[in-house]
């Protein structure tokens, strides 16, 4: 693809037009092209690329260009040739050689002080490291390329194209780390730029990568459509390597759909084309797909042969992801052959390789760097806007006073609004922190801790070691869960119910295990994905214990029921068969107890804060139960919202 700068000087525009025409007319005549650049030594990447692009895949011609450039001290030509040679080596999986060439190209780009060549070299180094699954180094080079690109106030088409390359590669890094939503975000950014430039190669690459992310998320039909779009663009530009990539991916989807009839011919065609191209990266991928097909169709002898080929190639070229995948499949083949020792070894090897890629440090590093370059982009955009405003101010000098006063006014308003917003945010954060501290103090009530330990001590004194150890374990787990909950604003419903079981087990000691506590959850509710404030149910259970059941002599019962009566809420009902609120109030007044409402008030405030992110707020009802007009207990009905704002429930 040829890119041209937009220039204000007519002479320079004519010169670029002449070079473009010259390149088109002489695209097959390398000697004429060499003679021209030797005499003129163009410094602009657009001109260099328009003249030499037809020959960039020819290693002999690029080596000749490199030698000539070094002899004549033409740094731009040397950098261009080295990058072209690096791509040639990368495409045949000679990654060490490719890295050396791109790094040397970067040195010449620095000497030439060419932003376009610097960005190109950095991106090429990043791509090689990404192919080798060296995540951190790949990300470092791509973000450095983006930093330079975003610092250019008026970027050329070549720089914009390199931004798309960087975003695409960062998306591929997210694929390696299995962060598919983040990967799709980067691919769509890159796709937008490639559409604007009508770069069919870029469109082919991005549609394929989007398909890969969709496939990983389980959207197989959507992924097939994206792969087909990519294949169409590769056919348009006649890219054989692009066809290999698409055939492998389409075949892999067919495997996942158990469509072995259609999978086999397309995988074999991918392998044949990859062998012709001698690209070890895609040869190993093709052998991997073929081995998987044969494994699933119980052709175990040939499956083992092809998977070992994939493993040997990926080990030779340090292709970590392929090593992990082929090892997993060889483990499966060995298991089918009843060779469990080999199966275990292959599986352990796969896990070890995956752990070197999918580490928490790598994930955090990627996220931190991605945020950093996004902020860099925004800062540079702000700088660009500031310069543009300055130019407008100079051209409209007669209005400068108005603009100045307006700027001061807007600045003052902006600062005032920022201060107001910041003050509100700080108050809100302080309120939330206070609630969380109050909540922790409520759960870590010293009386509760003392009484619980005292109860356990009685078991020890009575030499009841079994119960002493049992309840001491329960108590330690409960304290640990309370401390962990103090660090998190919310938890899963499953964890909350487990914590409540522990709490009731400990409290039940003091009631001589007389309380019958039951939890019933509607089986249609996924307790792992439902979120609620941590320890939010404890105050209600505490009230049931100490205000409902503590004054009752026998038949003490608490039922906790979780149901979903609408798509917007889950309903938690806590029912006790205690003495009722009226009788409890009279007893508490005689005993002058004031421990009733504090925990509930804190809980209401926490629920109100939690509900701000949802379309509906929580609701809380307390119902007095009667039998023959005699108080027979209390029911708490708590509705917790589950439908987020702007969320569509399907």
C-alpha positions as CSV (number, residue, x, y, z in Angstrom):
1,X,0.0,0.0,0.0
2,X,1.4,3.4,-0.9
3,X,0.8,6.3,1.5
4,X,1.3,10.0,0.7
5,X,1.7,12.9,3.1
6,X,-0.5,16.0,2.8
7,X,1.8,19.0,2.3
8,X,1.2,22.7,2.1
9,X,4.1,23.4,-0.2
10,X,3.2,23.0,-3.9
11,X,6.8,22.0,-4.9
12,X,6.9,19.1,-2.4
13,X,3.4,17.9,-3.6
14,X,4.7,17.8,-7.1
15,X,7.8,15.9,-6.0
16,X,5.8,13.2,-4.2
17,X,3.6,12.8,-7.2
18,X,6.6,12.4,-9.5
19,X,8.1,9.8,-7.2
20,X,4.8,7.8,-7.0
21,X,4.5,7.9,-10.8
22,X,8.1,6.9,-11.1
23,X,7.7,3.9,-8.8
24,X,4.5,2.7,-10.6
25,X,6.2,2.9,-14.0
26,X,9.5,1.3,-12.8
27,X,8.1,-1.3,-10.3
28,X,9.7,-4.2,-12.1
29,X,13.0,-2.5,-12.8
30,X,15.0,-2.9,-9.6
31,X,18.2,-1.5,-11.1
32,X,16.5,1.8,-12.2
33,X,15.0,2.1,-8.7
34,X,18.4,1.5,-7.1
35,X,20.0,4.1,-9.4
36,X,17.4,6.6,-8.5
37,X,17.7,6.2,-4.7
38,X,21.5,6.1,-4.9
39,X,21.5,9.6,-6.5
40,X,18.6,11.2,-4.5
41,X,18.7,9.4,-1.1
42,X,15.1,10.3,-0.2
43,X,14.5,10.7,3.5
44,X,10.7,10.4,3.7
45,X,9.4,6.9,4.3
46,X,6.4,7.4,1.9
47,X,8.8,8.0,-1.0
48,X,11.1,5.2,-0.1
49,X,8.3,2.7,0.3
50,X,6.6,3.8,-3.0
51,X,9.8,3.1,-4.9
52,X,11.1,-0.1,-3.1
53,X,7.9,-1.9,-1.9
54,X,7.6,-4.1,-5.0
55,X,11.0,-5.7,-4.1
56,X,10.7,-5.9,-0.3
57,X,10.0,-9.7,-0.3
58,X,13.1,-10.4,-2.3
59,X,16.0,-11.1,0.1
60,X,18.7,-10.7,-2.5
61,X,17.4,-7.3,-3.7
62,X,17.0,-6.1,-0.1
63,X,20.6,-7.3,0.8
64,X,21.9,-5.3,-2.2
65,X,19.9,-2.3,-1.1
66,X,21.4,-2.7,2.4
67,X,25.0,-2.9,1.2
68,X,24.5,0.2,-1.0
69,X,22.8,2.1,1.8
70,X,25.7,1.4,4.2
71,X,28.3,2.3,1.6
72,X,26.6,5.7,0.9
73,X,25.7,6.4,4.5
74,X,22.0,6.4,3.6
75,X,20.5,5.6,7.0
76,X,16.9,5.6,5.9
77,X,17.6,3.0,3.1
78,X,19.5,0.8,5.5
79,X,16.7,0.8,8.1
80,X,14.1,0.1,5.3
81,X,16.2,-2.9,3.9
82,X,16.9,-4.3,7.4
83,X,13.2,-4.3,8.3
84,X,12.3,-6.0,5.0
85,X,14.9,-8.7,5.6
86,X,13.7,-9.1,9.2
87,X,10.1,-9.8,8.0
88,X,11.5,-12.4,5.5
89,X,13.3,-14.2,8.3
90,X,10.3,-13.9,10.7
91,X,8.0,-15.5,8.1
92,X,10.2,-18.6,8.0
93,X,10.4,-18.6,11.8
94,X,14.0,-17.6,12.1
95,X,13.2,-15.4,15.0
96,X,16.7,-14.8,16.4
97,X,17.9,-13.6,13.0
98,X,14.8,-11.6,12.5
99,X,15.3,-9.8,15.9
100,X,18.9,-8.9,15.1
101,X,17.8,-7.4,11.7
102,X,15.0,-5.3,13.2
103,X,17.1,-4.1,16.1
104,X,19.8,-3.0,13.6
105,X,17.1,-1.3,11.6
106,X,16.0,0.6,14.7
107,X,19.6,1.8,15.2
108,X,19.7,3.2,11.6
109,X,16.2,4.8,12.1
110,X,17.6,6.6,15.2
111,X,20.5,7.8,13.2
112,X,18.2,9.1,10.5
113,X,15.9,10.6,13.2
114,X,12.9,9.3,11.2
115,X,9.7,8.8,13.3
116,X,8.2,6.6,10.7
117,X,11.2,4.2,10.5
118,X,11.5,4.2,14.3
119,X,7.9,3.2,14.8
120,X,8.1,0.6,12.0
121,X,11.2,-1.0,13.6
122,X,9.7,-1.0,17.1
123,X,6.5,-2.6,15.8
124,X,8.4,-5.3,13.9
125,X,10.5,-6.2,17.0
126,X,7.2,-6.4,19.0
127,X,5.7,-8.8,16.4
128,X,8.6,-11.1,16.6
129,X,8.5,-11.3,20.4
130,X,4.7,-11.8,20.2
131,X,5.3,-14.8,17.8
132,X,7.7,-16.2,20.5
133,X,5.0,-15.6,23.2
134,X,7.4,-13.3,25.1
135,X,4.6,-11.1,26.3
136,X,6.3,-8.4,28.3
137,X,9.0,-7.5,25.7
138,X,6.4,-7.6,22.9
139,X,4.2,-5.2,24.8
140,X,7.1,-2.9,25.6
141,X,8.1,-2.4,22.0
142,X,4.5,-1.9,20.7
143,X,3.7,0.7,23.4
144,X,7.0,2.5,22.7
145,X,5.9,2.6,19.0
146,X,2.5,4.0,20.1
147,X,4.2,6.6,22.3
148,X,6.2,8.0,19.4
149,X,3.2,7.8,17.0
150,X,0.9,9.7,19.4
151,X,3.5,12.4,19.9
152,X,3.3,13.3,16.2
153,X,0.9,16.2,15.9
154,X,-0.1,15.7,12.2
155,X,0.5,11.9,11.6
156,X,1.0,10.6,8.1
157,X,-0.9,7.6,6.7
158,X,2.2,5.5,7.4
159,X,2.2,6.4,11.1
160,X,-1.6,5.9,11.3
161,X,-1.1,2.4,9.8
162,X,1.6,1.6,12.3
163,X,-0.8,2.6,15.1
164,X,-3.2,0.0,13.7
165,X,-0.4,-2.5,13.7
166,X,0.4,-1.8,17.3
167,X,-3.2,-2.1,18.4
168,X,-3.6,-5.3,16.5
169,X,-0.5,-6.8,18.1
170,X,-1.6,-5.7,21.6
171,X,-4.9,-7.5,20.8
172,X,-2.9,-10.6,20.0
173,X,-1.1,-10.4,23.3
174,X,-4.4,-10.3,25.0
175,X,-5.4,-13.4,23.1
176,X,-2.3,-15.2,24.4
177,X,-3.3,-14.2,27.9
178,X,-7.0,-15.3,27.3
179,X,-8.3,-11.7,27.8
180,X,-10.7,-12.0,24.9
181,X,-12.9,-8.9,25.5
182,X,-9.8,-6.7,25.8
183,X,-8.5,-8.3,22.7
184,X,-11.7,-7.5,20.7
185,X,-11.5,-3.9,21.9
186,X,-8.0,-3.5,20.4
187,X,-8.9,-5.4,17.2
188,X,-11.9,-3.1,16.6
189,X,-9.7,0.0,17.1
190,X,-7.3,-1.3,14.5
191,X,-10.0,-2.4,12.2
192,X,-11.5,1.1,12.2
193,X,-8.1,2.6,11.1
194,X,-7.6,0.0,8.4
195,X,-11.1,0.6,7.0
196,X,-10.4,4.3,6.8
197,X,-7.2,3.6,4.9
198,X,-8.8,0.8,2.8
199,X,-5.9,-1.5,3.7
200,X,-7.1,-4.9,2.6
201,X,-4.2,-6.7,4.3
202,X,-5.0,-5.0,7.6
203,X,-8.7,-5.8,7.2
204,X,-7.8,-9.5,6.5
205,X,-5.6,-9.7,9.6
206,X,-8.1,-7.9,11.9
207,X,-11.1,-9.9,10.8
208,X,-9.2,-13.1,11.4
209,X,-8.1,-12.0,14.9
210,X,-11.7,-10.9,15.7
211,X,-12.8,-14.4,14.7
212,X,-10.2,-16.0,16.9
213,X,-11.5,-14.1,19.9
214,X,-15.1,-14.9,19.1
215,X,-14.2,-18.6,18.7
216,X,-12.4,-18.5,22.1
217,X,-15.6,-17.1,23.7
218,X,-17.6,-19.9,22.2
219,X,-19.4,-18.0,19.4
220,X,-18.4,-20.5,16.6
221,X,-20.9,-19.4,13.9
222,X,-19.9,-15.8,14.3
223,X,-16.2,-16.7,14.3
224,X,-16.7,-18.7,11.0
225,X,-18.3,-15.5,9.4
226,X,-15.3,-13.4,10.5
227,X,-12.8,-16.0,9.2
228,X,-14.7,-16.1,5.9
229,X,-14.4,-12.3,5.6
230,X,-10.7,-12.5,6.3
231,X,-10.3,-15.3,3.7
232,X,-12.2,-13.1,1.1
233,X,-9.7,-10.2,1.7
234,X,-6.8,-12.6,1.5
235,X,-8.1,-13.9,-1.8
236,X,-8.5,-10.3,-3.1
237,X,-4.8,-9.5,-2.3
238,X,-3.7,-13.1,-3.3
239,X,-2.0,-13.8,0.1
240,X,-1.0,-17.4,0.4
241,X,0.0,-17.1,4.0
242,X,-3.3,-15.5,4.7
243,X,-5.1,-18.5,3.2
244,X,-3.1,-20.9,5.4
245,X,-4.0,-18.9,8.5
246,X,-7.7,-18.9,7.6
247,X,-7.9,-22.5,6.5
248,X,-6.3,-23.6,9.9
249,X,-8.8,-21.5,11.8
250,X,-11.9,-22.6,9.8
251,X,-10.7,-26.2,10.2
252,X,-10.3,-25.7,14.0
253,X,-13.9,-24.4,14.2
254,X,-15.2,-27.4,12.3
255,X,-13.3,-29.7,14.8
256,X,-15.1,-27.9,17.7
257,X,-18.4,-28.5,15.8
258,X,-17.5,-32.2,15.3
259,X,-17.8,-31.6,11.6
260,X,-14.9,-33.9,10.7
261,X,-15.9,-34.4,7.1
262,X,-15.4,-30.7,6.3
263,X,-12.5,-30.2,8.7
264,X,-10.2,-32.8,7.1
265,X,-9.7,-31.4,3.5
266,X,-9.3,-27.8,4.7
267,X,-6.7,-28.7,7.4
268,X,-4.8,-30.8,4.8
269,X,-4.8,-27.9,2.3
270,X,-3.5,-25.6,5.0
271,X,-0.7,-28.0,5.8
272,X,0.2,-28.4,2.1
273,X,0.4,-24.6,1.6
274,X,2.3,-24.0,4.9
275,X,4.9,-26.6,3.8
276,X,5.3,-24.9,0.4
277,X,5.8,-21.5,2.2
278,X,8.3,-23.2,4.7
279,X,6.8,-21.1,7.6
280,X,7.5,-23.2,10.6
281,X,5.0,-21.3,12.8
282,X,2.0,-22.2,10.6
283,X,3.4,-25.7,9.7
284,X,3.3,-26.5,13.4
285,X,-0.2,-25.1,13.7
286,X,-1.4,-27.3,10.8
287,X,0.2,-30.4,12.2
288,X,-1.5,-29.6,15.5
289,X,-4.9,-29.3,13.9
290,X,-4.4,-32.5,11.9
291,X,-3.3,-34.3,15.1
292,X,-6.4,-33.1,16.9
293,X,-8.6,-34.3,14.0
294,X,-7.0,-37.7,14.1
295,X,-7.2,-37.9,17.9
296,X,-11.0,-37.2,17.9
297,X,-11.5,-39.8,15.1
298,X,-9.4,-42.4,17.0
299,X,-6.6,-42.5,14.4
300,X,-4.1,-42.6,17.3
301,X,-1.0,-43.7,15.4
302,X,-1.0,-40.9,12.9
303,X,-2.3,-38.5,15.5
304,X,0.7,-39.1,17.7
305,X,3.1,-38.8,14.7
306,X,1.6,-35.4,13.6
307,X,1.4,-34.0,17.1
308,X,5.0,-34.9,17.8
309,X,6.0,-33.1,14.6
310,X,4.1,-30.0,15.9
311,X,5.7,-30.4,19.3
312,X,9.3,-30.7,17.8
313,X,8.8,-27.7,15.6
314,X,7.4,-25.5,18.3
315,X,10.1,-26.6,20.7
316,X,12.8,-25.8,18.1
317,X,11.4,-22.3,17.5
318,X,10.3,-21.6,21.1
319,X,6.6,-21.4,20.2
320,X,5.2,-21.7,23.7
321,X,1.5,-21.7,23.0
322,X,1.9,-24.5,20.4
323,X,4.1,-26.5,22.7
324,X,1.4,-26.3,25.4
325,X,-1.5,-27.3,23.0
326,X,0.4,-30.1,21.3
327,X,1.5,-31.5,24.7
328,X,-2.1,-31.5,26.0
329,X,-3.3,-33.4,22.9
330,X,-0.4,-35.9,23.2
331,X,-1.4,-36.4,26.8
332,X,-4.9,-37.3,25.5
333,X,-3.5,-39.7,22.9
334,X,-1.3,-41.4,25.5
335,X,-4.3,-41.8,27.8
336,X,-6.3,-43.5,25.1
337,X,-3.3,-45.8,24.5
338,X,-3.3,-46.6,28.3
339,X,0.2,-45.1,28.6
340,X,-0.7,-43.1,31.7
341,X,2.8,-42.2,32.7
342,X,3.4,-40.5,29.3
343,X,0.0,-38.9,29.6
344,X,0.9,-37.4,32.9
345,X,4.3,-36.1,31.7
346,X,2.8,-34.4,28.6
347,X,0.1,-32.8,30.7
348,X,2.6,-31.5,33.3
349,X,4.7,-30.1,30.5
350,X,1.6,-28.3,29.1
351,X,0.7,-26.8,32.4
352,X,4.2,-25.7,33.1
353,X,4.4,-23.9,29.7
354,X,1.0,-22.3,30.2
355,X,2.0,-21.0,33.6
356,X,5.0,-19.2,32.1
357,X,2.6,-17.3,29.8
358,X,-0.6,-16.9,31.9
359,X,0.9,-15.5,35.0
360,X,-0.8,-12.9,37.2
361,X,2.3,-10.7,36.7
362,X,1.9,-10.8,33.0
363,X,-1.8,-10.0,33.2
364,X,-1.1,-7.0,35.5
365,X,1.8,-5.9,33.4
366,X,-0.3,-5.9,30.2
367,X,-3.1,-4.0,31.9
368,X,-0.8,-1.4,33.4
369,X,1.0,-0.8,30.1
370,X,-2.2,-0.6,28.2
371,X,-3.5,2.0,30.5
372,X,-0.3,3.9,30.3
373,X,-0.3,4.1,26.5
374,X,-4.0,5.1,26.4
375,X,-3.2,7.9,28.8
376,X,-0.2,8.9,26.7
377,X,-2.5,9.0,23.7
378,X,-5.0,11.3,25.5
379,X,-2.2,13.6,26.7
380,X,-0.8,14.0,23.2
381,X,-4.3,14.6,21.9
382,X,-4.7,17.4,24.5
383,X,-1.3,18.8,23.4
384,X,-2.4,18.7,19.8
385,X,-5.6,20.5,20.6
386,X,-3.7,23.1,22.6
387,X,-1.4,23.8,19.6
388,X,-4.4,24.0,17.3
389,X,-6.1,26.5,19.6
390,X,-2.9,28.6,19.6
391,X,-2.8,28.7,15.8
392,X,-6.5,29.8,15.7
393,X,-5.7,32.5,18.3
394,X,-2.9,33.8,16.2
395,X,-5.0,33.9,13.0
396,X,-7.8,35.6,14.8
397,X,-5.8,38.1,16.7
398,X,-8.5,40.7,16.8
399,X,-10.6,38.3,18.9
400,X,-7.8,37.3,21.3
401,X,-9.2,39.3,24.2
402,X,-12.6,37.6,23.9
403,X,-11.0,34.2,23.6
404,X,-8.7,34.9,26.6
405,X,-11.5,36.0,28.9
406,X,-13.6,33.1,27.7
407,X,-10.8,30.7,28.4
408,X,-10.3,32.1,31.9
409,X,-14.0,31.9,32.5
410,X,-14.3,28.3,31.2
411,X,-11.2,27.4,33.2
412,X,-12.6,28.8,36.4
413,X,-15.9,27.0,35.8
414,X,-14.1,23.8,35.0
415,X,-12.0,24.1,38.2
416,X,-15.1,24.9,40.2
417,X,-16.9,21.9,38.8
418,X,-13.9,19.7,39.3
419,X,-13.6,20.8,43.0
420,X,-17.3,20.3,43.6
421,X,-17.2,16.9,41.9
422,X,-14.1,15.9,43.8
423,X,-15.5,17.0,47.1
424,X,-18.7,15.0,46.6
425,X,-16.6,12.0,45.6
426,X,-14.4,12.3,48.7
427,X,-17.5,12.6,50.9
428,X,-19.0,9.5,49.2
429,X,-15.7,7.6,49.6
430,X,-15.4,8.6,53.2
431,X,-19.0,7.5,53.8
432,X,-18.4,4.2,52.2
433,X,-15.2,3.7,54.2
434,X,-17.0,4.6,57.4
435,X,-19.7,2.0,56.6
436,X,-17.2,-0.7,55.9
437,X,-15.3,0.1,59.2
438,X,-18.6,0.1,61.2
439,X,-19.6,-3.2,59.5
440,X,-16.3,-4.8,60.5
441,X,-16.6,-3.6,64.1
442,X,-20.1,-5.0,64.1
443,X,-19.0,-8.4,62.9
444,X,-15.9,-8.4,65.1
445,X,-17.9,-7.6,68.3
446,X,-15.6,-8.3,71.3
447,X,-18.5,-9.9,73.2
448,X,-19.1,-12.3,70.4
449,X,-15.4,-13.2,70.2
450,X,-15.1,-13.6,73.9
451,X,-18.3,-15.6,74.3
452,X,-17.4,-17.9,71.4
453,X,-13.9,-18.6,72.7
454,X,-15.4,-19.1,76.2
455,X,-17.8,-21.7,74.8
456,X,-15.0,-23.5,73.1
457,X,-13.0,-23.3,76.3
458,X,-15.8,-25.2,78.1
459,X,-15.4,-28.1,75.6
460,X,-11.7,-28.2,76.4
461,X,-12.3,-28.1,80.2
462,X,-14.8,-31.0,79.8
463,X,-12.2,-32.8,77.8
464,X,-14.5,-32.9,74.7
465,X,-11.6,-32.7,72.3
466,X,-13.7,-33.5,69.2
467,X,-16.1,-30.7,69.7
468,X,-13.3,-28.3,70.8
469,X,-11.3,-28.9,67.7
470,X,-14.4,-28.9,65.5
471,X,-15.7,-25.5,66.7
472,X,-12.2,-24.0,67.0
473,X,-11.8,-24.8,63.2
474,X,-15.2,-23.3,62.5
475,X,-14.4,-20.2,64.6
476,X,-11.0,-19.6,62.8
477,X,-12.6,-20.0,59.4
478,X,-15.3,-17.5,60.4
479,X,-12.8,-14.9,61.6
480,X,-10.7,-15.4,58.4
481,X,-13.8,-14.9,56.3
482,X,-14.8,-11.8,58.2
483,X,-11.3,-10.3,57.8
484,X,-11.3,-11.1,54.1
485,X,-14.7,-9.6,53.7
486,X,-13.5,-6.4,55.2
487,X,-11.1,-6.0,52.2
488,X,-13.9,-6.5,49.7
489,X,-17.0,-4.3,49.2
490,X,-19.0,-7.2,47.8
491,X,-18.9,-11.0,47.6
492,X,-20.7,-13.8,45.8
493,X,-24.0,-15.1,47.2
494,X,-22.3,-18.5,47.6
495,X,-19.5,-17.1,49.8
496,X,-22.1,-15.1,51.8
497,X,-24.2,-18.3,52.5
498,X,-21.1,-20.2,53.5
499,X,-20.1,-17.5,56.0
500,X,-23.5,-17.4,57.5
501,X,-23.4,-21.2,58.0
502,X,-20.1,-20.7,60.0
503,X,-21.6,-17.8,62.0
504,X,-24.7,-19.8,62.9
505,X,-22.5,-22.9,63.9
506,X,-20.5,-20.7,66.3
507,X,-23.6,-18.9,67.8
508,X,-25.4,-22.2,68.1
509,X,-22.8,-23.4,70.7
510,X,-24.2,-20.8,73.1
511,X,-27.7,-22.1,72.5
512,X,-26.6,-25.7,73.3
513,X,-27.1,-26.5,69.6
514,X,-30.9,-26.1,70.0
515,X,-31.4,-23.9,67.0
516,X,-32.5,-25.6,63.8
517,X,-30.9,-23.5,61.0
518,X,-31.7,-24.3,57.4
519,X,-30.7,-22.7,54.1
520,X,-32.8,-23.3,50.9
521,X,-31.7,-21.9,47.6
522,X,-33.8,-21.9,44.4
523,X,-31.8,-24.3,42.0
524,X,-32.3,-21.9,39.1
525,X,-30.1,-19.3,40.9
526,X,-26.3,-19.3,40.1
527,X,-25.0,-18.3,43.5
528,X,-21.5,-17.8,42.1
529,X,-22.4,-14.9,39.9
530,X,-24.9,-13.1,42.1
531,X,-23.2,-10.3,44.0
532,X,-24.2,-8.6,47.3
533,X,-22.4,-6.6,50.0
534,X,-20.2,-8.8,52.1
535,X,-21.7,-10.0,55.5
536,X,-24.9,-8.2,54.7
537,X,-27.1,-11.0,56.1
538,X,-25.3,-11.3,59.5
539,X,-27.2,-8.5,61.3
540,X,-30.6,-10.0,60.4
541,X,-29.5,-13.5,61.7
542,X,-28.1,-11.9,64.8
543,X,-31.5,-10.1,65.4
544,X,-33.3,-13.4,65.0
545,X,-31.0,-15.1,67.5
546,X,-30.9,-12.5,70.2
547,X,-34.3,-10.8,69.9
548,X,-36.4,-13.6,68.6
549,X,-35.0,-16.9,70.0
550,X,-32.9,-16.1,73.1
551,X,-35.9,-15.8,75.3
552,X,-37.6,-18.8,73.9
553,X,-37.3,-22.1,75.8
554,X,-37.4,-24.7,73.0
555,X,-38.2,-25.5,69.4
556,X,-36.0,-22.7,68.1
557,X,-35.8,-22.5,64.3
558,X,-34.4,-20.1,61.7
559,X,-35.0,-20.6,57.9
560,X,-33.0,-18.7,55.3
561,X,-34.6,-19.0,51.8
562,X,-33.2,-17.5,48.5
563,X,-35.5,-17.2,45.5
564,X,-35.8,-15.3,42.3
565,X,-39.3,-14.0,41.7
566,X,-38.4,-11.5,38.9
567,X,-35.4,-10.8,36.6
568,X,-34.6,-7.7,38.6
569,X,-34.2,-9.0,42.1
570,X,-33.2,-12.0,44.2
571,X,-35.3,-12.4,47.3
572,X,-33.8,-13.4,50.7
573,X,-36.3,-14.4,53.4
574,X,-35.1,-15.0,57.0
575,X,-37.8,-16.5,59.1
576,X,-37.6,-17.3,62.8
577,X,-40.2,-18.8,65.1
578,X,-39.2,-16.6,68.0
579,X,-41.3,-14.5,70.5
580,X,-42.0,-11.6,68.0
581,X,-40.8,-8.0,67.9
582,X,-43.3,-6.7,70.5
583,X,-42.4,-9.1,73.2
584,X,-38.7,-8.8,72.4
585,X,-38.9,-5.0,72.7
586,X,-40.5,-5.3,76.1
587,X,-37.8,-7.6,77.3
588,X,-35.0,-5.5,75.9
589,X,-36.4,-2.4,77.6
590,X,-36.4,-4.2,80.9
591,X,-32.8,-5.2,80.3
592,X,-32.0,-1.8,78.8
593,X,-30.4,-3.4,75.8
594,X,-29.5,-1.1,72.9
595,X,-27.9,-3.5,70.4
596,X,-30.9,-3.8,68.1
597,X,-30.8,-1.2,65.3
598,X,-27.2,-0.2,64.9
599,X,-26.2,-3.2,62.8
600,X,-29.4,-2.9,60.7
601,X,-28.9,0.8,60.1
602,X,-25.4,0.2,58.8
603,X,-26.6,-2.6,56.6
604,X,-29.3,-0.4,55.1
605,X,-26.8,2.3,54.3
606,X,-24.5,-0.3,52.7
607,X,-27.4,-1.8,50.7
608,X,-28.3,1.7,49.5
609,X,-24.8,2.4,48.4
610,X,-24.5,-1.0,46.6
611,X,-27.8,-0.4,44.8
612,X,-26.5,2.7,43.1
613,X,-25.0,0.6,40.3
614,X,-28.3,-1.1,39.6
615,X,-31.6,-0.1,37.9
616,X,-33.6,-0.7,41.1
617,X,-32.8,-0.1,44.7
618,X,-33.1,-2.8,47.4
619,X,-36.2,-3.2,49.5
620,X,-36.5,-4.4,53.1
621,X,-39.7,-5.6,54.8
622,X,-40.1,-6.9,58.4
623,X,-43.2,-9.0,58.9
624,X,-44.6,-10.1,62.2
625,X,-46.0,-13.6,62.2
626,X,-49.0,-14.8,64.2
627,X,-50.8,-18.0,64.9
628,X,-54.2,-17.6,66.4
629,X,-53.4,-14.0,66.9
630,X,-50.4,-15.0,69.1
631,X,-47.0,-13.8,67.9
632,X,-45.1,-16.7,66.4
633,X,-42.0,-15.2,65.0
634,X,-40.6,-12.7,62.5
635,X,-39.9,-12.7,58.7
636,X,-37.3,-10.5,57.1
637,X,-37.9,-10.0,53.3
638,X,-34.9,-8.5,51.6
639,X,-34.9,-7.9,47.8
640,X,-31.4,-7.4,46.4
641,X,-31.1,-5.9,42.8
642,X,-29.3,-7.9,40.1
643,X,-30.0,-5.9,37.0
644,X,-27.2,-3.4,36.3
645,X,-27.9,0.0,34.8
646,X,-27.9,-0.1,30.9
647,X,-27.8,-4.0,31.2
648,X,-30.1,-5.9,28.8
649,X,-31.4,-9.2,30.3
650,X,-32.0,-11.9,27.7
